[in-house]
Amino acid sequence: MTNEKQKLIVKDLHGGTYTLIEKIGEGGQGTVLKTDQVNLVVKITNVLPDAQLKKVRKQFQNVMRLPLRDLKIALPLSLLTLKNRAGYVMELMDGLEPLAAQIERMYTLEGQFDLIKYRDTGGFARRLLILKELAETLAKLHGKGLAFGDLSPNNIFVSTSIEHHQVWLIDADNIHYAEHTSQHHFYTKGYAAPELIRNETGTNTQTDAWSFAVIALQLLTHTHPFNHGIAVDDEEPDIAEEKAARGEFPWVFDVDDDSNEIAVSGFPVFEMLNKRLFNLFQRCFGLSRLPDQLHERPTMVEWHYELNRALSLLLKCQDEGCRSTFIVNKRMLCNFCRDPKPLTLDQYVRFRYWGYDQDPLMADQPWFANSEQIFLSLGQEKAIYHEPHSHFDNQLLKPWFRIALTEDGLKITPETDDHVILQNVEGTTSHTLHKTQMLKNHQKGNKDLLITHSSLQMNSEKTHSFFWRFTW
């Protein structure tokens, strides 16, 4: 590392030079800095003894050989030539910042949670999208038999603009083949799984899943699963912190044990999360903190599915002073509104995925409902895919059709070179749509209609048909 007129310059093994511009991230192992090269940043470790320096450089080289170029992970491109330190160059697109910075901006100067800032930093919908992208990357990584190793808001970079939800992971040098020994033991305080703190294992896919769940709860509800509980607050701070990290306290929203219930006011967590999402948190923090219940911890595939599903259940508050997004609930009330009013029937449409079985044994009850559903509120547009919620890379797929609820009515738009079949339940009326069709408000008659596709219809080889069913 050289210093030319107070500008720090580093070189890589190929002779490339990089002027260090500013620090964009820092952790226990080193610092990440922006360079004068477009979309290139460097990570430089803290000062290390020679023996550890060789080990770290070898780990960097190992990560460079891993088959990860298809994932949104900033991987080492070239090693730096440094004295007493190790480092590497990695590619990271502009317009990103640490997730930790966005979480911090949700606080007021007094340290209180600010609901307006929550909405103005993207609201509930953007947070779900960020978590879904992160869950997808981790699920793919785990599918390759690899663990990330030290997941925290400091090494998750997200779009600075609230209009976007790009997610990239940095600090890839901790990635390793998943194992259950103590070989890899890096973690960030507050995000480490209890079994790591108890020295029962090294980092692996399960410890990654724990860290993800902590980040998810923190991002969605601004709550840590164990801090600020009444049992934690009653202990000496240092003792309480160690006990909480080891999993010796219930989590603050534990439905089976309220001895550590949250001691400060905050979000109405039970109302803002649907039951299926909340159950993932309960399984993770309520059960899998215990040594004999590790198998209960949700996988990243489960998180990805439920987050994707939750996005299809989002509604937009119609109050002009709020306009927040929220997961549908029985009362149809916005959880973020100061004076919530329930959505009326003309402000939303519910689509449910139904099947029809022509098997003679099902003649008495041929219709059967699937758990998949989509809610669409006034002013929203959503894309419908042939693929299920569990499918990765939906953003790379072409939707089947799009639906939008406007002041004029329901707009149905098939994708180019695709089609939609719109019919009544009896099957006596059917229209094949190749372009946008508007179902106007004056056409409403409280009738059930079906949307389907020729590939979902019965034929000589199958007795089932599938439909998106809604009332208009």
C-alpha positions in Angstrom: 0.0 0.0 0.0 1.5 3.3 -1.0 0.6 6.9 -0.2 0.8 9.4 -3.0 0.0 13.0 -1.8 -2.2 11.5 0.9 -4.0 9.2 -1.6 -3.8 5.5 -0.6 -3.1 3.3 -3.6 -3.0 -0.5 -3.6 -1.9 -3.0 -6.2 -3.1 -6.4 -7.2 -1.0 -9.4 -8.3 -1.6 -8.5 -11.9 -0.2 -5.0 -11.6 -3.5 -3.2 -11.4 -3.6 -0.1 -9.2 -6.5 1.1 -7.2 -6.8 4.5 -5.5 -8.9 4.2 -2.3 -11.7 6.7 -2.2 -13.8 6.1 0.9 -14.7 3.4 3.4 -18.1 1.8 2.7 -18.1 -1.0 5.3 -16.2 -2.2 8.3 -16.3 -5.4 10.4 -14.3 -7.4 12.9 -12.1 -8.8 10.2 -11.3 -5.8 8.0 -12.6 -2.9 5.9 -14.3 -2.5 2.6 -13.3 0.6 0.5 -14.5 2.2 -2.7 -11.9 2.7 -5.4 -11.4 5.0 -8.4 -12.3 2.1 -10.7 -15.9 1.9 -11.7 -17.8 -0.8 -9.8 -14.7 -2.1 -8.1 -14.1 -2.1 -4.4 -11.4 -3.7 -2.2 -11.5 -5.5 1.1 -8.4 -5.2 3.3 -8.0 -7.2 6.5 -6.7 -6.0 9.8 -3.0 -6.5 10.5 -2.3 -10.2 10.8 0.7 -12.4 11.9 2.5 -14.2 9.2 1.0 -17.7 9.9 -2.6 -16.4 9.8 -1.8 -14.2 6.8 -0.9 -17.3 4.7 -4.1 -19.1 5.9 -6.3 -16.1 5.0 -4.8 -15.7 1.6 -5.3 -19.4 0.9 -8.9 -19.0 1.9 -9.3 -16.1 -0.5 -7.9 -18.3 -3.3 -10.2 -21.1 -2.4 -13.3 -18.8 -2.6 -12.1 -17.6 -6.0 -12.4 -21.2 -7.3 -15.9 -21.8 -6.1 -18.8 -22.0 -8.6 -20.6 -18.9 -7.5 -20.6 -16.5 -10.4 -24.3 -17.0 -10.9 -25.1 -15.7 -7.4 -25.4 -12.1 -6.2 -22.3 -12.3 -4.1 -19.3 -10.0 -4.6 -16.5 -12.5 -5.1 -12.7 -11.9 -5.1 -11.4 -11.1 -8.5 -7.8 -10.6 -7.8 -5.6 -10.6 -4.6 -3.9 -7.5 -3.4 -0.1 -7.2 -2.6 -0.1 -5.9 0.9 2.4 -5.9 3.8 1.1 -7.5 7.1 -2.5 -7.6 5.6 -4.4 -9.5 3.1 -7.0 -8.2 0.6 -8.7 -8.6 -2.7 -10.6 -6.7 -5.4 -14.2 -7.4 -5.9 -17.0 -6.1 -8.2 -19.9 -4.3 -6.6 -22.3 -2.2 -8.6 -22.9 1.5 -7.7 -26.0 2.7 -5.9 -25.7 0.2 -3.1 -25.1 0.7 0.7 -25.0 -1.5 3.8 -28.3 -2.7 5.1 -27.1 -1.5 8.5 -27.2 2.1 7.3 -30.9 1.8 6.2 -31.9 0.1 9.5 -30.2 3.0 11.3 -32.1 5.6 9.4 -35.4 4.2 10.8 -34.5 5.8 14.1 -35.2 9.3 15.2 -32.4 11.4 16.8 -33.8 10.3 20.2 -33.3 6.7 19.3 -37.1 6.0 18.9 -38.6 4.1 16.1 -40.2 6.4 13.5 -43.2 5.0 11.6 -43.0 7.7 8.9 -39.3 6.9 8.3 -40.3 3.2 8.0 -42.8 4.1 5.3 -40.5 6.5 3.5 -37.6 3.9 3.4 -39.8 1.6 1.3 -42.4 0.4 3.8 -43.3 -3.2 4.4 -43.3 -4.2 0.7 -39.7 -3.2 0.0 -38.6 -5.0 3.1 -40.2 -8.2 2.0 -38.7 -7.8 -1.4 -35.2 -7.3 0.1 -35.6 -10.3 2.3 -36.9 -12.5 -0.5 -33.9 -11.6 -2.7 -31.5 -12.4 0.2 -33.3 -15.7 1.0 -33.0 -16.7 -2.7 -29.2 -16.1 -2.8 -28.7 -18.0 0.5 -30.9 -20.8 -0.6 -29.0 -21.2 -3.8 -25.7 -21.0 -1.9 -26.9 -23.7 0.5 -28.0 -25.8 -2.5 -24.4 -25.9 -3.5 -23.4 -27.3 -0.1 -21.9 -24.0 1.0 -22.4 -21.7 4.0 -21.9 -18.0 4.0 -20.5 -18.0 7.5 -20.9 -14.5 8.9 -24.2 -12.9 7.9 -25.0 -9.5 9.3 -26.5 -6.1 8.1 -22.9 -4.9 7.6 -22.2 -7.4 4.7 -25.5 -7.2 3.0 -25.6 -4.3 0.5 -28.9 -3.1 -0.8 -30.1 -0.4 -3.3 -29.8 3.1 -1.9 -32.9 4.2 -3.8 -36.2 3.0 -2.3 -37.5 2.4 -5.8 -35.2 -0.6 -6.1 -34.4 -3.7 -4.1 -31.2 -5.1 -5.3 -29.3 -7.2 -2.8 -25.7 -8.2 -2.9 -23.5 -10.0 -0.3 -19.9 -8.9 0.3 -17.3 -10.5 2.6 -17.4 -13.7 0.6 -14.1 -14.8 2.0 -15.9 -16.6 4.8 -17.8 -18.9 2.4 -17.0 -22.5 2.9 -18.4 -26.0 2.5 -21.0 -26.6 5.1 -19.9 -28.7 8.1 -20.6 -29.2 11.7 -17.2 -28.9 13.2 -15.6 -25.8 14.8 -13.3 -25.1 11.9 -15.1 -21.9 10.8 -16.2 -19.8 13.8 -16.5 -16.2 12.6 -19.7 -14.4 13.6 -21.1 -10.9 14.3 -22.3 -10.2 17.8 -26.1 -10.3 18.0 -26.5 -12.4 14.8 -24.8 -15.6 15.8 -26.8 -18.8 16.4 -26.8 -20.0 20.0 -25.0 -23.3 19.1 -22.1 -21.2 17.8 -21.8 -19.3 21.1 -22.1 -22.6 23.0 -19.2 -24.0 20.9 -21.3 -26.9 19.7 -20.6 -26.3 16.0 -18.9 -24.2 13.4 -20.8 -22.0 10.9 -23.0 -23.9 8.6 -26.3 -23.5 6.7 -28.3 -23.7 9.9 -26.3 -20.9 11.5 -26.8 -18.8 8.3 -30.6 -19.4 8.6 -30.5 -18.1 12.2 -28.6 -15.0 11.2 -31.1 -14.4 8.4 -34.1 -14.7 10.8 -32.6 -12.1 13.2 -32.1 -9.7 10.3 -35.6 -10.4 8.9 -37.2 -9.6 12.3 -35.1 -6.6 12.7 -35.8 -5.2 9.3 -39.6 -5.9 9.3 -40.4 -5.0 12.9 -37.3 -3.1 14.2 -37.0 -5.6 17.0 -34.2 -8.0 18.0 -35.5 -11.4 19.0 -34.0 -11.3 22.5 -32.9 -7.7 23.4 -35.3 -5.5 25.4 -37.2 -8.5 26.9 -38.2 -8.1 30.5 -36.0 -11.0 31.7 -33.0 -9.6 29.8 -33.6 -6.2 31.2 -33.7 -7.6 34.8 -30.2 -9.1 34.5 -26.8 -7.4 34.7 -26.2 -6.2 31.1 -23.1 -8.4 30.4 -24.6 -11.5 32.0 -27.9 -10.9 30.1 -26.1 -10.5 26.8 -24.2 -13.7 27.2 -27.3 -15.7 28.3 -29.4 -14.3 25.4 -26.7 -15.2 22.9 -26.5 -18.8 24.3 -30.3 -19.2 23.8 -31.1 -19.3 27.5 -34.0 -16.8 27.3 -37.2 -17.2 25.3 -37.6 -14.7 22.4 -39.6 -11.6 23.0 -42.7 -12.8 21.1 -42.6 -16.4 22.2 -46.2 -17.7 22.2 -45.4 -20.5 24.7 -43.3 -18.6 27.2 -43.9 -14.9 28.0 -41.2 -14.6 30.7 -39.0 -12.5 28.4 -41.8 -10.6 26.6 -40.8 -7.3 25.0 -40.5 -4.5 27.5 -40.7 -1.6 25.1 -43.5 -0.4 22.8 -43.1 -1.1 19.2 -44.8 -2.6 16.1 -47.9 -4.7 16.5 -46.0 -7.8 15.4 -48.8 -10.3 15.7 -51.0 -8.1 13.4 -48.4 -7.1 10.8 -47.0 -10.6 10.2 -49.4 -13.3 8.9 -49.5 -16.6 10.8 -47.3 -18.5 8.4 -44.5 -15.9 8.6 -44.8 -15.6 12.3 -44.6 -19.4 12.7 -41.2 -19.4 10.9 -39.9 -16.9 13.5 -41.4 -19.0 16.3 -39.8 -22.2 15.0 -36.4 -20.5 14.7 -36.2 -18.5 17.9 -38.7 -20.4 20.1 -37.6 -23.9 19.3 -34.3 -24.1 17.5 -32.4 -22.1 20.1 -32.5 -25.3 22.1 -29.8 -28.0 21.4 -32.3 -30.8 20.9 -34.6 -28.7 18.6 -32.2 -27.6 15.8 -34.1 -29.6 13.3 -37.1 -27.2 13.7 -35.1 -24.3 12.3 -36.6 -23.2 8.9 -34.4 -23.5 5.9 -33.8 -20.7 3.5 -36.0 -22.4 0.9 -38.9 -22.2 3.4 -38.2 -18.5 4.0 -38.1 -17.8 0.3 -41.4 -19.5 -0.3 -43.2 -17.7 2.5 -41.8 -14.3 1.7 -42.8 -14.7 -1.9 -46.3 -15.8 -0.9 -46.6 -12.9 1.5 -45.9 -10.5 -1.4 -49.0 -11.8 -3.2 -51.1 -10.9 -0.1 -50.0 -7.3 0.2 -52.7 -4.5 0.0 -52.2 -0.8 -0.1 -53.8 1.5 2.4 -56.3 3.8 0.7 -55.8 6.6 3.2 -54.1 9.5 1.4 -52.0 10.3 4.5 -50.7 6.7 4.8 -50.6 4.7 1.6 -48.6 2.0 3.4 -48.6 -1.6 2.3 -49.7 -4.4 4.7 -50.5 -8.1 4.6 -54.2 -8.8 4.3 -56.0 -9.6 7.6 -59.5 -10.5 8.6 -60.4 -6.9 9.4 -58.9 -5.5 6.2 -57.2 -2.8 8.3 -53.8 -1.2 7.7 -51.5 -1.9 10.6 -49.5 1.3 10.0 -52.4 3.8 9.8 -53.1 6.1 12.7 -56.8 6.1 12.0 -57.4 2.8 10.1 -60.5 2.3 8.1 -61.3 -1.2 6.6 -61.0 -1.6 2.9 -64.4 -1.8 1.2 -65.3 -4.5 -1.4 -64.8 -2.0 -4.2 -61.2 -1.3 -3.1 -59.8 -4.8 -3.5 -60.2 -8.1 -5.4 -59.3 -11.5 -4.1 -58.0 -14.2 -6.5 -57.9 -17.9 -5.3 -56.3 -20.8 -7.1 -58.9 -23.5 -7.6 -58.9 -26.9 -9.1 -61.7 -28.9 -10.8 -61.6 -32.7 -10.7 -63.6 -34.6 -13.4 -63.0 -37.9 -11.7 -66.4 -39.7 -11.2 -65.5 -40.3 -7.6 -65.5 -36.5 -7.1 -68.8 -35.9 -8.8 -70.4 -34.6 -5.6 -67.7 -32.0 -4.9 -65.5 -31.5 -8.0 -64.1 -28.1 -6.9 -61.2 -27.9 -4.5 -59.4 -24.9 -3.2 -55.6 -24.4 -3.1 -53.9 -22.3 -0.4 -52.5 -20.0 -3.0 -54.2 -16.6 -3.4 -53.6 -13.1 -4.5 -55.0 -9.9 -3.1 -55.1 -6.8 -5.3 -56.1 -3.4 -4.0 -57.0 -0.2 -5.8 -53.9 1.3 -7.4 -51.9 -1.9 -7.4 -50.6 -4.0 -10.3 -49.3 -7.5 -9.9 -47.8 -10.1 -12.3 -49.0 -13.7 -12.3 -46.6 -16.5 -13.3 -47.1 -20.0 -14.4 -44.5 -21.0 -11.9 -45.2 -21.4 -8.1 -43.9 -19.2 -5.3 -41.1 -21.6 -4.7 -39.6 -20.9 -8.1 -36.3 -19.0 -8.1 -35.4 -16.2 -10.5 -39.0 -15.1 -11.0 -37.6 -11.7 -12.1 -36.0 -13.4 -15.1 -39.2 -15.1 -16.1 -41.9 -13.8 -18.3 -45.2 -13.4 -16.5 -48.3 -15.2 -17.7 -50.4 -12.1 -17.3 -50.8 -8.9 -15.3 -53.7 -7.6 -13.3 -54.3 -4.0 -12.1 -57.2 -2.5 -10.2 -58.0 1.0 -11.3 -60.8 3.5 -10.7 -62.4 2.3 -14.0 -62.2 -1.4 -13.2 -60.0 -4.6 -13.3 -57.4 -4.6 -16.1 -56.2 -8.0 -17.3 -53.2 -8.0 -19.7 -51.7 -11.2 -21.1 -48.0 -11.1 -21.9 -47.0 -10.9 -25.6 -47.4 -14.2 -27.4 -49.5 -15.6 -24.5 -53.2 -15.8 -23.7 -55.7 -15.8 -20.9 -59.0 -17.7 -21.0 -61.8 -15.8 -19.1 -64.9 -17.7 -18.4 -67.8 -18.1 -16.0 -68.0 -20.9 -13.4 -70.6 -22.9 -15.3 -68.3 -22.9 -18.4 -71.1 -21.6 -20.7 -69.3 -18.4 -21.6 -65.6 -18.3 -22.4 -63.4 -15.6 -24.0 -59.7 -16.1 -25.0 -57.8 -12.8 -24.5 -54.6 -12.0 -26.4 -54.6 -8.3 -25.4 -55.7 -6.1 -22.5 -59.3 -6.5 -21.4 -60.9 -4.1 -18.9 -63.7 -5.4 -16.7 -65.5 -2.2 -16.0 -67.1 -1.3 -12.7 -70.6 -1.1 -14.1 -70.2 -4.7 -15.2 -70.0 -5.9 -11.6 -72.7 -8.4 -10.8 -71.2 -10.3 -7.8 -70.5 -13.3 -10.0 -67.6 -15.7 -9.8 -65.3 -15.7 -12.8 -62.4 -17.9 -13.8 -59.0 -17.2 -15.4 -57.2 -20.1 -16.9 -54.8 -21.2 -19.7 -55.1 -23.9 -22.3 -52.2 -25.8 -20.6 -54.2 -25.9 -17.3 -57.3 -27.5 -19.0 -58.4 -31.1 -18.9 -57.5 -33.4 -21.8 -57.3 -37.1 -22.5 -54.3 -37.5 -20.1 -55.5 -35.6 -17.1 -58.8 -35.1 -15.4 -57.9 -31.8 -13.6 -58.3 -28.2 -14.5 -56.9 -25.2 -12.6 -58.2 -21.7 -12.4 -57.7 -18.3 -10.7 -61.2 -17.6 -9.3 -62.5 -14.2 -8.4 -65.7 -12.3 -7.9 -66.8 -9.4 -10.2 
